[in-house]
Amino acid sequence: MKIKEYRKTIKYLSTPYTKQIGGKHYLKYKIQPSEFVVDNKLLYPEGNIIKYILRHPYKGGKEDLEKAKHFIDMIIERDYK
């Protein structure tokens, strides 16, 4: 590995996105939901939908899907009514 690649790797390894407090369900993914949301400048409801959809099999189950639906309803109310 070249020094430039090494530095880039070390920089990534020391970011908040490479750790998770309170579980490991997001570490299964190549990119954490919060990093995806920030990088794509998504709004709060859209970001929460992504979070709940990704974590439902590992943490909150049906309740997480209900939360995702709730945020979808919020977006519909905000954007289409």
Secondary structure in CASP SS format (residue, H / E / C, confidence):
PFRMAT SS
TARGET T0000
AUTHOR 0000-0000-0000
METHOD secondary structure of the structure
MODEL  1
M C 1.00
K C 1.00
I H 1.00
K H 1.00
E H 1.00
Y H 1.00
R H 1.00
K H 1.00
T H 1.00
I H 1.00
K H 1.00
Y H 1.00
L H 1.00
S C 1.00
T C 1.00
P H 1.00
Y H 1.00
T H 1.00
K C 1.00
Q C 1.00
I C 1.00
G C 1.00
G C 1.00
K C 1.00
H C 1.00
Y C 1.00
L C 1.00
K C 1.00
Y C 1.00
K C 1.00
I C 1.00
Q C 1.00
P H 1.00
S H 1.00
E H 1.00
F H 1.00
V H 1.00
V H 1.00
D H 1.00
N C 1.00
K C 1.00
L C 1.00
L C 1.00
Y H 1.00
P H 1.00
E H 1.00
G H 1.00
N H 1.00
I H 1.00
I H 1.00
K H 1.00
Y H 1.00
I H 1.00
L H 1.00
R H 1.00
H C 1.00
P C 1.00
Y C 1.00
K C 1.00
G C 1.00
G C 1.00
K H 1.00
E H 1.00
D H 1.00
L H 1.00
E H 1.00
K H 1.00
A H 1.00
K H 1.00
H H 1.00
F H 1.00
I H 1.00
D H 1.00
M H 1.00
I H 1.00
I H 1.00
E H 1.00
R H 1.00
D H 1.00
Y H 1.00
K C 1.00
END
